[in-house]
Amino acid sequence: MNRVNDIIESKWAHSNGYFGHDVGVAIVDTGICLHKDFAEGGNRVVAFKDFVNGKQEPYDDNGHGTHVAGIIGGNGYSSKGKYMGIAPACNFIVIKVLDHRGDGNISDVLAGLQWIIDNRKRYNIRIVNISVGTSAKDTLDENSLLVQGVNAVWDSGIIVVVAAGNNGPGPMSISTPGISRKVITVGSSDDNVSVEVFGSKSKDYSGRGPTPYCIKKPDIVAPGSNIISCNINRYVTKGRANARYQTAEFPMMYTIKSGTSMATPVVSGAIALLLSAYPNLNNREVKLKLRDSAVDLGQRWEKQGWGLLNVRRLLE
């Protein structure tokens, strides 16, 4: 995360006093564990709703959602600030719709999205991060239920940030609901390195546009490869060498993951910083600001959209 903060210049926002204070970010994912980076200095997990197992207390039996949350707004407590997220003072509203394998039902996702709409005022939900998607043929329709679901959230005034998916580099490989023309669809800027995605080595994985309806996607790209963020296994278990996931200084508090699932929360965190500075922006204005401040990487738009996220340009 240290590297990511440098690439997108988010430390500029921090040095100017913008940390995402009180901005509610909903995370539709596998859940969240109460990692010290979310709880020290005051618990920022302000709501948790479990559509999979119906539990009341926050948990994450997969790890994906916790990693995403750390990217958005971990405060870096467990790493002395090294792996701090983008908006380290934001609040988390976590909706668990995926099980321990990371699988889920569209009906649960839709119920989660409706819950967000119903509770947006209560928790000041300004942003929804959806690092979740499907490439099932019957969902790649603009009228599919998932696209309708995210569009309804957008129409309620919330900023919806969605992963482009990891099915690149072929054209029309954006996953649903990233094909929605309303939402902000995020690709990986650094998928030119071979990384582990879906448990196998992959390169040029970031979903490419256009959509089947000839909509230009992704909208923007951010770093998504080899991202170090919060881990659910906070303690080293005896006899299990998890050296691959340990950073020598902070064993087991953090882990490495890659994919557009990791790039998406970078953008969500940046938007939380933007709303710290300009709390009255609406979702359309936020999308236009992202477009106007992105850095052209000189790549085809099917790959980079408007370009690379840059927080300093976004806030200046």
C-alpha positions in Angstrom: 0.0 0.0 0.0 3.0 2.2 0.6 3.8 1.9 -3.2 0.2 2.5 -4.2 0.0 5.7 -2.1 3.1 6.9 -3.9 1.8 6.0 -7.4 -1.5 7.7 -7.0 -0.2 10.6 -4.9 -2.7 10.1 -2.0 -0.1 11.2 0.5 -0.7 14.7 -0.9 -4.3 14.6 0.4 -3.1 13.3 3.8 -0.6 16.1 4.1 -3.4 18.6 3.4 -5.6 17.1 6.1 -7.9 14.9 4.1 -8.4 11.4 5.5 -12.0 10.5 4.6 -13.4 11.4 8.1 -17.0 10.2 8.5 -17.4 9.3 4.9 -19.4 6.0 4.8 -18.0 3.4 2.4 -20.2 0.3 1.9 -18.3 -2.9 0.9 -20.2 -5.6 -0.8 -17.9 -8.6 -0.4 -17.0 -11.6 1.9 -17.3 -9.6 5.1 -14.7 -8.0 7.3 -12.7 -9.0 10.4 -12.0 -6.5 13.1 -8.4 -6.0 12.2 -6.5 -3.5 14.4 -6.2 -1.3 11.3 -10.0 -0.8 11.5 -10.5 -0.8 15.2 -7.6 1.0 16.9 -8.3 4.6 17.6 -12.1 3.8 17.5 -13.9 1.0 15.7 -14.8 2.3 12.2 -16.9 -0.7 11.2 -20.1 1.0 11.9 -22.5 -1.6 10.4 -22.4 -5.2 9.3 -25.1 -7.1 7.5 -24.7 -10.8 6.7 -26.9 -12.1 3.8 -25.0 -15.5 3.7 -25.2 -16.9 7.3 -27.2 -14.3 9.1 -24.6 -13.6 11.8 -24.7 -10.4 13.8 -21.0 -9.7 14.6 -18.5 -8.8 11.8 -16.5 -11.7 10.4 -14.8 -12.7 7.2 -14.3 -16.4 6.5 -12.5 -15.8 3.2 -10.3 -12.7 3.5 -11.1 -10.9 0.3 -13.4 -8.3 1.9 -10.9 -7.6 4.7 -8.2 -7.0 2.2 -10.4 -4.7 0.2 -11.3 -2.8 3.3 -7.7 -2.3 4.2 -7.0 -0.8 0.8 -9.9 1.6 1.1 -9.2 2.7 4.7 -6.9 0.7 6.9 -5.1 3.1 9.2 -1.8 1.2 9.1 -1.8 0.7 12.9 -0.3 -2.8 12.7 2.5 -1.7 10.3 3.4 1.7 11.9 1.7 3.3 8.9 3.5 1.4 6.1 0.4 -0.3 4.8 -2.1 2.4 5.5 -5.1 2.5 3.1 -6.1 5.4 1.0 -8.7 7.0 3.3 -7.6 5.9 6.8 -10.4 7.7 8.7 -13.5 6.6 6.6 -16.2 4.4 8.1 -17.0 0.9 6.9 -20.5 -0.4 6.2 -19.9 -4.1 5.3 -22.4 -6.2 3.5 -21.5 -9.9 3.4 -22.9 -11.5 0.2 -20.1 -14.0 -0.6 -19.3 -17.2 1.3 -16.1 -18.7 2.5 -15.2 -19.7 -1.1 -15.9 -16.2 -2.4 -19.1 -17.5 -4.2 -22.5 -15.9 -3.9 -26.0 -15.7 -5.2 -27.3 -12.8 -7.3 -30.3 -12.7 -5.0 -28.1 -12.0 -2.0 -26.2 -9.3 -3.9 -29.4 -7.6 -4.9 -30.7 -7.8 -1.3 -27.5 -6.2 -0.1 -27.7 -3.4 -2.6 -31.3 -2.7 -1.6 -30.2 -2.7 2.1 -27.6 -0.1 1.2 -30.2 2.1 -0.4 -32.5 1.8 2.6 -29.7 2.6 5.1 -27.8 5.2 3.2 -28.9 8.1 5.4 -28.5 6.3 8.6 -24.8 5.5 8.0 -23.9 8.4 5.6 -23.2 5.9 2.8 -21.6 7.9 0.0 -19.7 5.2 -1.8 -20.3 1.5 -2.6 -17.3 -0.7 -3.4 -18.2 -3.8 -5.5 -15.0 -5.9 -6.0 -17.4 -8.7 -7.1 -18.5 -9.7 -10.5 -19.7 -12.5 -12.8 -19.0 -13.3 -16.4 -22.0 -15.7 -16.8 -23.3 -15.1 -20.3 -26.9 -14.4 -19.1 -25.6 -11.5 -17.0 -23.8 -9.6 -19.8 -27.0 -7.8 -20.6 -27.6 -4.2 -19.7 -31.0 -5.2 -18.5 -29.6 -8.0 -16.2 -30.7 -8.0 -12.6 -27.2 -7.1 -11.4 -26.9 -4.1 -13.7 -30.4 -3.0 -12.6 -29.3 -3.4 -9.0 -26.2 -1.2 -9.2 -28.1 1.4 -11.3 -30.7 1.7 -8.6 -27.9 2.4 -6.1 -26.4 5.0 -8.4 -29.9 6.6 -8.9 -30.3 6.9 -5.1 -27.3 9.3 -5.2 -24.5 6.9 -4.1 -21.2 6.6 -5.9 -20.9 3.0 -7.2 -17.3 1.7 -7.9 -17.1 -1.7 -9.6 -14.3 -4.0 -10.6 -13.7 -4.5 -14.4 -13.0 -8.2 -13.7 -10.0 -10.4 -14.3 -10.9 -12.0 -17.6 -8.7 -9.9 -19.9 -7.0 -9.2 -22.2 -9.7 -10.0 -24.9 -12.1 -7.3 -26.0 -15.5 -7.2 -24.3 -14.1 -9.0 -21.2 -15.5 -6.6 -18.6 -17.5 -8.5 -16.0 -21.0 -7.7 -14.7 -22.0 -5.3 -13.1 -19.0 -3.4 -14.4 -20.7 -3.2 -17.8 -23.3 -0.7 -16.4 -22.9 2.7 -18.1 -23.6 4.6 -14.9 -21.1 3.1 -12.4 -17.4 3.8 -12.2 -15.6 0.7 -13.6 -12.0 0.2 -12.5 -9.3 -1.8 -14.2 -5.7 -2.6 -13.1 -3.0 -0.2 -14.3 -0.2 -2.7 -13.6 -1.5 -6.1 -15.0 1.6 -6.3 -17.3 3.3 -8.4 -14.6 2.5 -12.1 -13.9 0.6 -12.4 -10.7 -1.6 -14.9 -8.9 -5.3 -14.3 -9.8 -8.0 -16.9 -9.0 -5.2 -19.2 -7.7 -3.3 -19.4 -11.0 -0.6 -17.2 -12.5 -2.0 -14.6 -14.8 -0.8 -11.6 -16.8 -2.8 -8.9 -18.7 -5.8 -10.0 -16.7 -7.6 -6.7 -16.4 -11.0 -6.7 -18.1 -11.1 -4.8 -21.4 -13.8 -2.9 -23.1 -16.0 -2.1 -24.8 -19.1 -3.6 -23.3 -21.4 -5.7 -25.5 -23.4 -2.5 -25.9 -20.4 -0.6 -27.2 -20.0 1.5 -24.0 -16.4 2.5 -23.4 -15.1 0.7 -20.3 -13.2 0.6 -18.0 -13.6 4.2 -16.8 -10.3 4.4 -14.9 -7.3 2.3 -13.8 -5.4 2.0 -10.5 -2.7 -0.3 -9.2 -4.0 -3.8 -8.6 -1.1 -6.2 -8.7 0.7 -7.5 -5.6 -1.1 -5.3 -3.2 -0.3 -5.8 0.5 -3.3 -5.2 2.7 -5.1 -6.5 5.8 -5.2 -10.2 6.5 -7.8 -12.3 8.4 -5.2 -14.8 9.8 -3.8 -12.5 12.4 -1.8 -15.1 14.2 0.9 -17.4 13.0 -0.3 -21.0 13.6 2.4 -23.4 14.7 3.8 -25.7 12.1 2.3 -23.8 9.2 4.9 -21.8 7.3 2.9 -19.1 5.5 6.1 -17.3 4.5 4.6 -16.4 1.2 2.1 -14.1 2.9 4.3 -12.7 5.6 6.0 -9.4 5.4 9.0 -10.0 7.6 8.2 -7.0 9.9 4.5 -7.7 10.4 3.9 -11.5 10.2 0.3 -12.5 9.3 -1.3 -9.1 9.8 -1.0 -8.4 6.1 -1.2 -10.5 2.9 -0.7 -10.0 -0.8 -3.6 -10.2 -3.3 -3.9 -9.1 -7.0 -6.7 -8.3 -9.4 -9.1 -5.6 -10.3 -10.7 -6.4 -6.9 -7.7 -4.6 -5.4 -7.6 -1.7 -7.9 -11.3 -0.9 -7.2 -10.9 0.0 -3.5 -8.0 2.3 -4.4 -10.5 4.4 -6.4 -13.1 4.1 -3.7 -10.6 5.4 -1.1 -9.6 8.2 -3.4 -13.3 9.2 -3.7 -13.6 9.2 0.1 -10.7 11.7 0.2 -12.4 13.8 -2.5 -15.6 13.9 -0.4 -13.6 15.0 2.6 -12.5 18.0 0.7 -15.8 18.6 -1.2 -18.6 16.9 0.7 -21.4 18.4 -1.5 -20.3 16.7 -4.8 -22.9 14.4 -6.3 -22.0 11.1 -7.9 -22.1 12.5 -11.5 -19.7 15.3 -10.5 -17.4 12.8 -8.8 -17.3 10.7 -12.0 -16.5 13.8 -14.1 -13.7 14.9 -11.7 -12.2 11.4 -12.0 -12.3 11.7 -15.8 -10.8 15.1 -15.9 -7.9 14.3 -13.5 -6.8 10.9 -14.7 -3.3 10.6 -16.1 -3.1 9.3 -19.7 -0.8 6.3 -19.8 -0.7 6.2 -23.6 -2.6 2.9 -23.7 -5.7 2.0 -25.7 -8.9 3.2 -24.0 -10.1 -0.5 -23.9 -7.4 -1.0 -21.4 -6.9 2.3 -19.5 -10.2 4.1 -19.9 -9.6 7.8 -19.0 -6.2 6.8 -17.5 -4.5 6.3 -14.1 -6.1 7.7 -11.0 -4.2 10.6 -9.4 -5.4 11.9 -6.1 -3.5 15.2 -6.1 -5.0 16.2 -9.5 -8.4 15.0 -8.3 -8.4 17.3 -5.3 -6.5 20.3 -6.6 
